[in-house]
Amino acid sequence: MRIMVTGGAGFIGSALVRYLIEDTPHLVLNFDKLTYAGSLSTVACVADNIRHRFVHGDICDANAVRAAMQDFSPNVVVHLAAETHVDRSIDGPEAFVRTNVVGTLNLLSEACRYWSMLDADARAAFRLHHVSTDEVFGSLGNTGLFSEQTSYDPRSPYSASKAGADHLVSAWGHTFGLPVLITNCSNNYGPYHFPEKLIPLMIVRALAGEDLPVYGAGNRVRDWLYVEDHVRALCAVLERGQVGRTYNVGGGNEKRNIDVVQMVCALLDELRPRSDGRSYALQIRHVIDRPRHDLRYAIDAGRIGAELCWAPRESFETGLRKTVRWYLQNERWWQSIIADREADRRRGLAA
Ligand SMILES: NC(=O)c1ccc[n+]([C@@H]2O[C@H](COP(=O)([O-])OP(=O)(O)OC[C@H]3O[C@@H](n4cnc5c(N)ncnc54)[C@H](O)[C@@H]3O)[C@@H](O)[C@H]2O)c1
C-alpha cells in the first residue's frame, strides 16, 4: 500500500512510520508541519529508506495537501496531525481549532477531491483513517467504560476540537461516501514521547533532581497503552476495519496518576539509583490541579478485539520498563528537545 501519514514526525505518528518501514513492505509519505511537538529525529532511523518520503507541510494548506496527494497517490491516509497537549489547549485554544478542526476539514475536502478522481477499484480500496482520543467521551465516574456507543461529551478545548474533527470525518463518510475509519484511543506512552506529557516529564525531571509535579491529589485515572500496541491496532483497522466504523482502543491498564509516578520512581530507583541511595519518590510534589480535570477514562476495547483480533501485547509493567530504559539510553534526544522547546514549563492553569 501507499500510505500517507499526517503527523508522522510526532510521538504516535513516528512510531507508525517506523513500524510501516521496518516491518511491512508499504510505502510511506510522512506529511508533517514540524510544530514544537514534531521532530525529524523521531524518524531518523528510516529517513534514508527509499520507501519513506517526507513532506514538510501544513494540513491547513490546501495546496500543499493537494500536491502531496497528487504526487504520492495514496491508497490510505492515516490522519494523526494535531495539537495534542490539553494544558496548551487551555492557554491557547485557537491553534487547536485551527489544526484539529479546520485542518481536518481541509484534509477531508482534499481527500474527497482526490478520491473522486480515482478509478472505481481504487475508489473502493481507498481509506481515510482518522486517529482520535477517548477524551471525546468526557469523564467517567468510578465505574463504567467508554464504548463505541458512548455519547460525546468533551470537556477541554483539546477534546472538543478532536470531537469536532471526529464528527466531520463521520459526516464526510455519510454525506460524500468517503471511505472513513475512526479510532478513539486511550493514553499512549513509550519512546519519543514529547517530555511535556506525564510519563516522560517525570523521568526527565527525576533524573535532573527536580520536583515531580503531580496535579492535585494524583487520583485522576487513565487507561494506558504502549505506543507500539496502538500502532498494531491502527494497522489492523486500516487493513481490515469495516468502512464507516469506529473502534475504541485501550490497554486495559487503569492507573491513578500518582501510582504511575510512583512506578516510574521505582523503576528509576532500580535502573539508575540516585547518588544518595534514596528514592526518587522523595521528589514528588503535589501541585495545583488542572481546572476541571477529568476524573477517569477507561476503554472497552471489545469490538476491535472481537472483530479484528487485536489485543495489546504489553502490560503496563513491561511497557513502562521498556519506556524508562529507552529514556535512560536516549538522553541526547530529550535533552536537546527540552533545551530548545521549554517542554517542562507548567501550562494550563487558566489563571
Ligand atoms: N498521545 C496520546 O496519548 C493519544 C491518544 C489518543 C489519540 N491521540 C491522537 O493521536 C494523534 C497523534 O498524537 P501524538 O501524541 O503523536 O501527538 P504529537 O503532539 O506528539 O504529534 C503531533 C504531530 O502533528 C504535527 N502537526 C501538528 N499540526 C500540524 C499541521 N497543522 N499540519 C501538519 N502536521 C501537524 C506535529 O508537528 C507533530 O509531529 C493526535 O491526533 C492525537 O489526538 C493521541
The ligand as a Tripos MOL2 file, in Angstrom:
@<TRIPOS>MOLECULE
LIG
   44    48     1     0     0
SMALL
NO_CHARGES

@<TRIPOS>ATOM
      1 N1         -0.7340   10.6870   22.7120 N.am      1 LIG1
      2 C1         -1.8470   10.0740   23.0900 C.2       1 LIG1
      3 O1         -1.9100    9.5420   24.2120 O.2       1 LIG1
      4 C2         -3.0230    9.9880   22.1480 C.ar      1 LIG1
      5 C3         -4.0900    9.1540   22.5000 C.ar      1 LIG1
      6 C4         -5.1660    9.0370   21.6080 C.ar      1 LIG1
      7 C5         -5.1730    9.7290   20.4250 C.ar      1 LIG1
      8 N2         -4.1400   10.5470   20.1280 N.ar      1 LIG1
      9 C6         -4.1830   11.2510   18.8320 C.3       1 LIG1
     10 O2         -3.1330   10.7160   18.0310 O.3       1 LIG1
     11 C7         -2.6030   11.7320   17.1990 C.3       1 LIG1
     12 C8         -1.1080   11.8360   17.4060 C.3       1 LIG1
     13 O3         -0.8450   12.1330   18.7660 O.3       1 LIG1
     14 P1          0.6560   12.3330   19.2870 P.3       1 LIG1
     15 O4          0.6360   12.1140   20.7470 O.co2     1 LIG1
     16 O5          1.5720   11.5640   18.4380 O.co2     1 LIG1
     17 O6          0.8420   13.8980   19.0110 O.3       1 LIG1
     18 P2          2.1650   14.7720   18.9410 P.3       1 LIG1
     19 O7          1.7890   16.1010   19.5180 O.co2     1 LIG1
     20 O8          3.3350   14.0330   19.5130 O.co2     1 LIG1
     21 O9          2.4380   14.9170   17.3650 O.3       1 LIG1
     22 C9          1.6060   15.6600   16.5160 C.3       1 LIG1
     23 C10         2.3120   15.7910   15.1810 C.3       1 LIG1
     24 O10         1.4480   16.5200   14.3000 O.3       1 LIG1
     25 C11         2.2120   17.5020   13.6400 C.3       1 LIG1
     26 N3          1.3170   18.6220   13.3010 N.ar      1 LIG1
     27 C12         0.6940   19.4680   14.1630 C.ar      1 LIG1
     28 N4         -0.0200   20.3680   13.4880 N.ar      1 LIG1
     29 C13         0.1250   20.0750   12.1630 C.ar      1 LIG1
     30 C14        -0.3990   20.6470   10.9710 C.ar      1 LIG1
     31 N5         -1.2050   21.7170   11.0020 N.pl3     1 LIG1
     32 N6         -0.0630   20.0900    9.7960 N.ar      1 LIG1
     33 C15         0.7730   19.0020    9.7390 C.ar      1 LIG1
     34 N7          1.3100   18.4450   10.8450 N.ar      1 LIG1
     35 C16         0.9830   18.9660   12.0410 C.ar      1 LIG1
     36 C17         3.2780   17.9090   14.6340 C.3       1 LIG1
     37 O11         4.4010   18.5250   14.0050 O.3       1 LIG1
     38 C18         3.6240   16.5730   15.2660 C.3       1 LIG1
     39 O12         4.6330   15.9070   14.5330 O.3       1 LIG1
     40 C19        -3.3620   13.0130   17.5420 C.3       1 LIG1
     41 O13        -4.3780   13.1970   16.5850 O.3       1 LIG1
     42 C20        -3.9520   12.7410   18.9090 C.3       1 LIG1
     43 O14        -5.1370   13.4670   19.1140 O.3       1 LIG1
     44 C21        -3.0570   10.6930   20.9570 C.ar      1 LIG1
@<TRIPOS>BOND
     1     1     2 1
     2     2     3 2
     3     2     4 1
     4     4     5 ar
     5     4    44 ar
     6     5     6 ar
     7     6     7 ar
     8     7     8 ar
     9     8     9 1
    10     8    44 ar
    11     9    10 1
    12     9    42 1
    13    10    11 1
    14    11    12 1
    15    11    40 1
    16    12    13 1
    17    13    14 1
    18    14    15 2
    19    14    16 1
    20    14    17 1
    21    17    18 1
    22    18    19 2
    23    18    20 1
    24    18    21 1
    25    21    22 1
    26    22    23 1
    27    23    24 1
    28    23    38 1
    29    24    25 1
    30    25    26 1
    31    25    36 1
    32    26    27 ar
    33    26    35 ar
    34    27    28 ar
    35    28    29 ar
    36    29    30 ar
    37    29    35 ar
    38    30    31 1
    39    30    32 ar
    40    32    33 ar
    41    33    34 ar
    42    34    35 ar
    43    36    37 1
    44    36    38 1
    45    38    39 1
    46    40    41 1
    47    40    42 1
    48    42    43 1
@<TRIPOS>SUBSTRUCTURE
     1 LIG1         1 GROUP 0 **** ****
